[in-house]
Amino acid sequence: MADRSLSLNREIPLLILQFLKDQGFSETVHELEQSTSAFLDFSYLAQLVIDGKLNDAESYLSAFTRLLDDQSISEKVLWNIKKQKFLEALDEHDQAKAIGILRNDLTFGQDEEEVKELKNLVELRNFRDCPNFANFDKKSTREDLVMELGSLILNDTLLQSKAHFPAMEDNRLMRLALQGYKWENNYPTQTRAQPTLGSGPPMAHTTAQVQPVWVDPSSSQIRAIVPVAGSGYMLGPPISYQGTVSENCNLLEIFYPSAGHHQESSSSSHNVPFLRPFTAYPGQPSSSSGYSSLLSLPSTLARSLKIVQMPCSMDFHPIQQTKLLVGTNKGRLLILDVNTKVVLFWKNFIMESERWDSLATLTRVLWNKEGNLFGVSSTNRLVRIYSYTDQSQPQELIKLEAHSGWVNDISFVELNNILFLVTCGDDKLVKIWGARTGLLFHTYSGFEAPICSISATLKYTIFALYQQLIVVSINGNLELCEYPFRNKEPKRQKVNLRICDGLCRAVSCTADNTRFFASWLNIKGGRGEILEMTENFNESKASFEGINDPTGYIPFEIIGNQFMAVGDEFSVKLYDINYNDIMINNPQQANKRREIQPLQTLKFDGKFNAAPRIKSNKDGSLIAVTTANNGIFIFASFEGLKKYNMLPESIS
């Protein structure tokens, strides 16, 4: 992604802003925003206007408008604020202040007729005698001003980019500082390349070799971690190491210094191998071992779970990222700890007849972003919402008779601090419910066929008031439904889109809502494919090759804004979705649709079913994959193995 290639020196104010915000220094944050012009916090600007702090709002916004090449836009943006100051001065009967604003700031406006009208207001004893201002109200006009400012900012590319904070890891500045400290200790006196915002410390060009190893916590035996074709990484044979194992972690590496490498430790006068914490980073070049570029890929089998019934839907808890919510084909709901393999909760969904031989298939299970609620949809028209805490078992809050027939998909949406649940079904309807009240807020109708998939994603605006629903029907139609939530009932604005020679099957997006991926049935080619689409879905940017599904119903999952896993041909195919970084040295491909090949394919000798379902945890260190024998495999990256203290598993 573009953010990953930005210079760290250029973007250091953003890192500092993130750090100060995390530490709660809000006043300092906004002072730095204004002095550096690095980020325009529109929510802060809007609050200044709503609170009537118009001088502060003008000063804050002018720090960004001065950067514009077209100063007419700058004048128009600031003129609206000055006009509001003028009207509020008249409302407070401060004639002198109003005249001063008029003379100094509003003499030359965007519209001469409007300037003349403002001048006439000063002559009136009560400016509300003018029909255009008869219903003047500070609160409503301030709200209107916020909307006007937002529209003006959205229409300018530079201001719009300033109002968008790039996606970064939490505590990124602290992480960089710690990584730098580790780098200084592990690679002293070596020349370093320029770091970037999205990367860790780069590996210096050296002939030194690194071998990743696993330390058995019970015996301190050291075993090599070796790549296995189609199966990620497995434990290799024990390694002879002359030294003590004192590190407080299991995932380490043996560093073999080159002849020119000098350790600063007094005991390392010879170039002997030594153990150290695992320090490789995604994207580093590897000197000889060939594993570095795949370290952040969750391709190492860490757990094998038996579910008994076939898992149909899975979702990892957003906070406690080893807890997995599972719904099966025979109506069983489970919460598992994939690390300990403990079943924390289970329940059967029974049809209205209450007969155990008529269990409903659970079509979708889903946590909300705080992890204190989860929703369950089923084939018996019902949707249930449960509350969840660590201290007690899940409690059913709401049971909705959501649709006639199957409920095919659900999605949580939070707007204006109100949590909604969006549902869709075989009755060709999409409905919006209050997630905590069960009240029906809105129904979208008029779709041509049953709805099989919905994806609720933020459509980027600086207001953060607009939510975009991506609706996919079983006939392959894809529709975008936009609706504003401004304390009003949802308003539908539907756009019908159809890709030539293709039928859409499902849509997913990255966690930052900036990139969109869809599975399609290519009618001409007679096969399924996965494409990255533009925001309006009117063309594709990349295709992911090596997929041979004939239907287009291809399970796929975006992993940590970095990778994509696809269930196809009794295997899991892993792709790097940051193909711009991969192909940056090939300018001939700049304006062409990329064709991306898989990084790795996990096969495990027929253990998977034909199209295994896949789910990633929030940080992308674990993925859950369904198996042919009604089980679940948990794959981990090296960071996942280290974080959750897992051992790679072997499958007989």
Helices and strands as residue ranges (DSSP letters): G 2-5, H 8-23, H 26-36, H 42-50, H 54-65, H 71-91, H 95-105, H 112-123, G 127-129, G 131-133, H 138-154, H 157-162, H 172-186, E 209-215, E 222-228, E 232-238, E 251-256, E 274-277, G 292-294, E 300-306, E 311-316, E 323-328, E 332-337, E 342-348, E 362-367, E 373-378, E 382-389, E 392-401, E 407-415, E 418-425, E 430-434, E 440-444, E 451-458, E 466-473, E 478-484, E 493-497, E 502-509, E 516-522, E 527-533, E 540-544, E 556-559, E 563-568, E 571-576, H 579-582, G 587-589, E 594-596, E 600-602, E 614-616, E 622-626, E 631-636, H 638-643
